[in-house]
Amino acid sequence: MSLSVKTRWWECMRAVSFDLWFTLIYEDEADVREYTLMRVKAIHKALSEFGEVTLEDVLSVYESLKFAREFLNAESLIKLVSLALGIKLSREKLRKLTNIYVESTRNFVPKVNNEVYEVLPKIKELGLKTAVVSNTSFSERGVIAMLKNLGIVDYFDVIVSSSSLGFNKPNPRIYRYLVRKLGLRPQEILHVGDSCVNDVLSPLSVGLRAALYVGLRKGKDVTLCSKLDVPVLHNLNELLWKNLITRNTT
């Protein structure tokens, strides 16, 4: 790719979207236990009126749904948990418990990638839109709460949560949804994330641009993406240092 083509490539960018986990924030086993127990304790307390349901029972059922939580919305998840515990909730009770579940993690503070505190203000100064696109068990409201706790929620124009939508990356539908929410053409959006499949191949298939971020994952996906002409970032600030994004003049 010639320099002139690459220059035009980046100059057409009008938005940057970011993966959430292991790009903007990250977690360890202790964090997962913390927000899991927040949720399970809230569910257990709410279901206690229906008879003897132990915390261990709720935890066991909740953990059994681990691989479905990224694409089940909160209401569907709570319905499955309650049914597995032999409890049939009325529509009103289901809505109430769903809200309790979503609100249970509102005070959870994840570990933050400190690079965001420098790069996000500069991206907004360039006049670009920003978004989060995440495979996560946190609903859109839950993601907003986490970002608010970190003091960065106001930097984002769009939040996309797989569990709120009902499908996750690498399903290209999630990026088509992002394009509609941003109101831009696919080629005007640069997506940045740590997974070659989820954050590079999938957005490329829809027409977005992509960059692989390896600052928190120690380059685990570099080999898989080695044949692709995409930037590999070791620091999110390389978006600026390498002039991968420029001021929006439109």
C-alpha positions in Angstrom: 0.0 0.0 0.0 1.5 3.4 -1.0 1.9 6.2 1.4 -0.6 8.4 -0.5 -3.3 5.7 -0.3 -2.6 5.1 3.4 -2.9 8.8 4.0 -6.3 9.0 2.3 -7.3 5.8 4.2 -6.8 7.4 7.6 -8.1 10.8 6.7 -11.5 9.4 6.0 -12.0 8.2 9.6 -14.8 9.9 11.4 -15.2 7.5 14.3 -13.1 5.1 16.5 -14.8 2.2 18.2 -13.1 0.1 20.9 -13.5 -3.3 22.3 -14.1 -3.2 26.1 -12.4 -6.1 27.9 -8.6 -6.2 27.5 -8.6 -3.0 25.5 -10.2 -0.3 27.6 -10.5 -2.3 30.8 -9.4 -5.7 32.1 -10.2 -8.2 34.8 -8.7 -11.1 36.8 -10.3 -14.0 38.6 -10.9 -11.9 41.7 -12.9 -9.4 39.6 -15.0 -12.1 38.0 -15.8 -13.5 41.5 -16.6 -10.1 42.8 -19.3 -9.2 40.2 -20.5 -12.7 40.0 -21.3 -12.7 43.7 -22.9 -9.2 43.4 -25.3 -10.7 40.9 -25.9 -14.0 42.6 -26.5 -12.5 46.0 -29.0 -10.0 44.5 -30.9 -12.8 42.7 -30.9 -15.0 45.8 -32.3 -12.2 48.0 -35.0 -11.4 45.5 -36.0 -15.1 45.1 -36.1 -15.7 48.9 -39.8 -14.8 49.0 -40.6 -17.9 46.9 -39.3 -20.4 49.5 -36.1 -22.0 50.4 -33.5 -21.3 47.7 -29.9 -21.4 48.8 -27.2 -19.1 47.6 -25.3 -22.2 46.4 -28.2 -23.3 44.3 -28.4 -19.8 42.6 -24.6 -19.8 42.0 -24.7 -23.3 40.5 -27.4 -22.4 38.0 -25.9 -19.0 37.2 -22.5 -20.6 36.5 -24.0 -23.2 34.3 -25.2 -20.4 32.0 -21.7 -19.0 31.7 -21.3 -19.3 28.0 -24.8 -18.0 27.3 -24.5 -14.8 29.3 -22.7 -12.9 26.6 -25.7 -13.1 24.2 -28.7 -13.5 26.6 -30.3 -10.3 27.6 -30.9 -9.8 31.3 -34.5 -10.7 31.3 -34.0 -13.9 29.4 -31.2 -14.9 31.7 -33.2 -14.3 34.8 -36.1 -16.3 33.4 -33.8 -19.3 32.8 -32.3 -19.0 36.2 -35.7 -18.9 37.9 -37.1 -21.8 35.9 -34.0 -23.9 36.6 -34.7 -23.3 40.3 -38.3 -24.4 39.9 -39.7 -20.8 40.2 -42.1 -19.4 37.6 -42.2 -15.6 37.8 -45.1 -13.4 36.8 -44.3 -10.7 34.2 -44.2 -8.0 36.9 -41.9 -10.1 39.1 -39.6 -10.9 36.1 -39.2 -7.2 35.2 -38.5 -6.4 38.9 -35.9 -9.1 39.3 -34.3 -8.2 35.9 -33.8 -4.6 37.1 -32.4 -5.8 40.4 -29.9 -8.0 38.5 -28.8 -5.2 36.2 -28.4 -2.7 39.1 -26.5 -5.2 41.3 -23.2 -4.4 39.6 -23.6 -0.6 39.4 -20.8 -0.1 41.9 -18.4 -2.5 40.3 -15.1 -0.9 39.3 -13.0 -2.9 36.8 -9.3 -2.5 36.3 -8.7 0.3 33.8 -6.1 0.6 31.0 -4.6 3.9 32.0 -3.8 4.7 28.4 -7.5 5.6 28.0 -7.2 8.7 30.1 -4.8 10.2 27.6 -6.1 8.9 24.3 -9.8 9.4 24.7 -9.7 13.2 25.3 -7.4 13.6 22.3 -9.7 11.6 20.0 -12.6 13.8 21.0 -10.5 16.9 20.4 -10.1 15.7 16.8 -13.9 15.8 16.4 -14.3 12.1 16.0 -17.1 10.0 17.3 -16.3 7.1 19.7 -18.0 3.9 20.6 -17.6 0.7 22.7 -18.5 -2.7 21.1 -18.2 -5.5 23.6 -18.9 -9.2 24.1 -20.0 -9.0 27.7 -22.5 -10.2 30.2 -23.0 -6.6 31.3 -26.0 -5.0 29.7 -25.6 -1.6 27.9 -26.7 0.0 31.2 -24.2 -2.1 33.1 -21.3 -1.0 30.7 -22.4 2.6 31.1 -22.2 2.2 34.9 -18.7 0.7 34.8 -17.4 3.5 32.5 -19.1 6.1 34.7 -17.3 4.6 37.7 -14.0 5.1 35.8 -14.9 8.7 34.8 -14.8 8.0 31.1 -18.4 7.4 30.1 -18.9 10.9 28.6 -16.2 10.3 26.0 -18.5 7.7 24.2 -21.3 8.4 21.8 -22.4 4.8 21.4 -22.3 1.8 23.7 -22.9 -1.7 22.1 -23.3 -4.7 24.5 -23.7 -8.2 23.1 -25.9 -9.3 25.9 -28.3 -6.4 25.3 -28.5 -7.2 21.5 -28.7 -11.0 21.8 -25.8 -11.7 19.5 -22.0 -11.3 19.9 -18.8 -10.9 18.0 -17.7 -12.3 15.6 -21.2 -12.2 14.3 -21.0 -9.3 11.8 -24.5 -8.1 12.8 -22.9 -6.4 15.8 -20.8 -4.2 13.5 -23.7 -3.5 11.2 -25.6 -2.3 14.3 -22.7 -0.1 15.2 -22.7 1.5 11.8 -26.4 2.3 12.0 -26.0 3.7 15.5 -23.1 6.0 14.5 -24.8 7.1 11.3 -21.7 6.7 9.3 -20.4 4.6 6.4 -18.5 1.5 7.4 -15.2 2.7 5.9 -15.4 5.8 8.1 -15.1 3.7 11.3 -11.8 2.3 12.8 -12.3 -0.5 15.3 -9.6 -1.3 17.8 -9.5 -4.5 19.9 -7.4 -7.4 21.2 -9.0 -10.3 19.2 -8.0 -11.0 15.6 -11.2 -12.8 14.9 -13.6 -10.6 16.9 -12.0 -7.2 16.5 -10.2 -7.4 13.2 -11.6 -10.1 10.8 -15.3 -9.5 11.8 -15.3 -5.6 11.3 -13.2 -6.0 8.1 -15.9 -8.3 6.7 -18.5 -5.5 7.1 -16.2 -2.8 5.6 -14.9 -1.2 8.7 -11.2 -0.5 9.2 -9.5 -2.3 12.1 -6.4 -2.3 14.3 -5.2 -5.0 16.6 -4.3 -3.9 20.1 -1.8 -6.1 22.0 -1.0 -3.9 25.0 -2.8 -6.1 27.5 -2.8 -9.5 25.9 1.0 -9.7 25.1 0.5 -10.2 21.4 -1.4 -13.5 21.5 -3.2 -12.8 18.2 -0.4 -11.2 16.2 0.4 -14.4 14.4 -3.2 -15.0 13.3 -3.4 -11.4 11.9 0.1 -11.5 10.4 -1.1 -11.8 6.8 -3.5 -8.8 7.2 -2.5 -5.2 6.3 -3.7 -3.8 9.7 -1.9 -1.8 12.3 -0.7 -3.6 15.4 -0.8 -1.3 18.5 1.2 -1.9 21.7 -0.2 1.3 23.2 -3.6 3.0 22.4 -1.8 6.3 22.0 -0.2 4.9 18.9 -3.5 5.8 17.2 -2.2 9.4 17.5 1.6 8.9 17.5 1.4 7.0 14.2 -1.2 9.5 12.8 -3.7 6.7 12.3 -6.5 9.2 13.0 -6.6 12.8 12.0 -8.9 15.8 12.7 -12.4 15.5 11.3 -12.9 18.5 9.1 -16.3 17.6 7.7 
